[in-house]
Amino acid sequence: MLNTQHNKVELSDIEIDEVGNDHISTCFNTPIRKDAFDKTDEEKIETIAKHFEAIMQTLGLDLTDDSLKGTPKRVAKMYVQETFKGLNPANKPAISMFDNKYKYNEMLVEKNISFYTYCEHHFVPFFGKAHIAYINNGQVIGLSKLNRIVDYFAKRPQVQERLTMQIGKELEHALGTNNIAVLLEAKHLCVASRGIKDDSSTTVTTYYNGEFLNSKKKEEFLKYLELNADK
């Protein structure tokens, strides 16, 4: 039975469904209320625009100014249709899989996948590069789909640790193998632009499973990431 106290589904109450669309809860999924999709996108935009207008007015901004009067609606559309569109499973990319007819059984690495997301603590951006590797289990994935998986999970309020795990778990599900490695390196504007204001630090998170738990495979993966590192 679902525990709906505070309108939130608890970790112990739900499991990921077989198609991997359910991100209502679990340790690596985005915390989201069970009524998150009761409103249409248009209704969400209308509501967010009103709230953002109130924020701007509270800050003392003159919303009759030509430059500002359209900002609440612009921000609302950006949140729903762009920045946080990954909250809606309807926007999850379709995954193209192909039989491994050429019998390639070594590691495949796609590195330097750009991502841009928002820290859920202050709603300011963090961004960087994702590096992915997998060893196939009879099927391979279209290369562009790796980028789309990263982008889908980045398009929601995030913490870097969760984003790393979500990408890794989704790849395991899509590829039917746990031979997955994910490394994210990112700059956080909540560190660079506020608080300590350190513009030089970066954050690295990793996800290893299957054969990548073997130190030699892990070292091979990391070695690939060093290639052309200075270019």
Secondary structure, DSSP 4 states (H G I P E B T S, - for coil): ----GGG---GGG----TTS---SSSTTSPP--TTTTSS-HHHHHHHHHHHHHHHHHHTT--TTSTTTTTHHHHHHHHIIIIITGGGSGGGPPPPPEEE-TT---S-EEEEEEEEEEEETTTS-EEEEEEEEEE--SSEEE-HHHHHHHHHHHHSSEE-HHHHHHHHHHHHHHHHT---EEEEEEEEEHHHHSSTT--SS--EEEEEE-GGGGSHHHHHHHHHHHHTTTT-
